[in-house]
Amino acid sequence: MNIDKETYKIPKTNHYKTQNAKTQIVIGTSLRKDNHHIIRLEHKDYGKTKKWNTYTVSRDGKVYQHYDDKYHTDFLGVKKGDIQSISIVLENMGCLFESETGKHINWLNEYCDEDQILKKSWLGYDYWEKFPDKQIESLILLCRKLCEKHNIPKVFIDFHTYHKQTQKFRGIVFRGNYIEDGSDMSPLFDIPRLNEMMHN
């Protein structure tokens, strides 16, 4: 697969330089429109933030690597989890709200394309931005590649809500497994399908 290692490559000051064995891949969503999460990180803390994810998968399936995956950042804000994991962020706005004009927006009032909205009532929310097939296909290819490179089991955890023992799981998890407030979850993560795709 093609991985763009240059377009959004970050300086060495934005990640830690220690190397640790990787036992997990952590998948999250950007909760922003398009690549706006990258633009935000480029300016956060005057460009010095260490909250970067390792990879981004765009909505059209392009994969961007921000730094060498043998290193880590403070992506999760959980020290052990960050050290042992490789993070992948999917461009996706997450839950959406219907505005007074009938358009659908995210928590930052960014408009979602109407043909990319799916209605599904879950945890008090009704509207979500879809994950394009190209994006999911690239995610699976990237996960396979990383699992083989780092000897990580090719299996997704079977839920994406918080669990205090997430750090002990070897395989692919979600940022929502680490976050108690549920701010990075989506009912559109079809976990059985993702597990099936990993082995087909």
HUMO-V327349 format. One record per backbone hydrogen bond with DSSP energy under -0.5 kcal/mol. NH is the residue of the N-H (numbers start at 1). CO is the residue of the C=O. If there is no record, write none. Layout:
BEGIN
nh=NH co=CO
nh=NH co=CO
END
This chain:
BEGIN
nh=3 co=1
nh=4 co=63
nh=5 co=3
nh=9 co=6
nh=10 co=66
nh=14 co=11
nh=15 co=12
nh=16 co=72
nh=20 co=70
nh=23 co=84
nh=24 co=84
nh=25 co=171
nh=26 co=86
nh=27 co=25
nh=27 co=173
nh=28 co=88
nh=30 co=90
nh=31 co=92
nh=32 co=92
nh=36 co=33
nh=38 co=35
nh=39 co=35
nh=40 co=36
nh=41 co=37
nh=42 co=38
nh=43 co=39
nh=43 co=40
nh=44 co=40
nh=46 co=43
nh=47 co=44
nh=48 co=44
nh=48 co=45
nh=49 co=44
nh=55 co=87
nh=56 co=64
nh=57 co=89
nh=58 co=56
nh=58 co=62
nh=61 co=58
nh=63 co=2
nh=64 co=56
nh=64 co=62
nh=65 co=4
nh=66 co=54
nh=66 co=64
nh=67 co=54
nh=71 co=68
nh=72 co=16
nh=74 co=50
nh=79 co=77
nh=82 co=78
nh=83 co=79
nh=84 co=80
nh=85 co=81
nh=85 co=82
nh=86 co=24
nh=88 co=26
nh=89 co=55
nh=90 co=28
nh=91 co=57
nh=92 co=90
nh=96 co=127
nh=97 co=105
nh=99 co=97
nh=99 co=103
nh=102 co=99
nh=105 co=97
nh=106 co=110
nh=109 co=106
nh=112 co=104
nh=116 co=113
nh=117 co=114
nh=118 co=128
nh=120 co=118
nh=120 co=126
nh=122 co=125
nh=125 co=122
nh=127 co=96
nh=128 co=118
nh=129 co=94
nh=130 co=116
nh=132 co=130
nh=136 co=132
nh=137 co=133
nh=138 co=134
nh=139 co=135
nh=140 co=136
nh=141 co=137
nh=142 co=138
nh=143 co=139
nh=144 co=140
nh=145 co=141
nh=146 co=142
nh=147 co=143
nh=148 co=144
nh=149 co=145
nh=150 co=146
nh=151 co=147
nh=152 co=147
nh=155 co=153
nh=157 co=172
nh=163 co=177
nh=166 co=163
nh=168 co=165
nh=169 co=166
nh=171 co=23
nh=171 co=169
nh=172 co=155
nh=173 co=25
nh=173 co=171
nh=175 co=27
nh=176 co=184
nh=177 co=174
nh=178 co=175
nh=179 co=175
nh=180 co=178
nh=182 co=179
nh=189 co=186
nh=190 co=188
nh=191 co=189
nh=194 co=190
nh=195 co=191
nh=196 co=192
nh=197 co=193
nh=198 co=194
nh=199 co=195
nh=199 co=196
nh=200 co=197
END
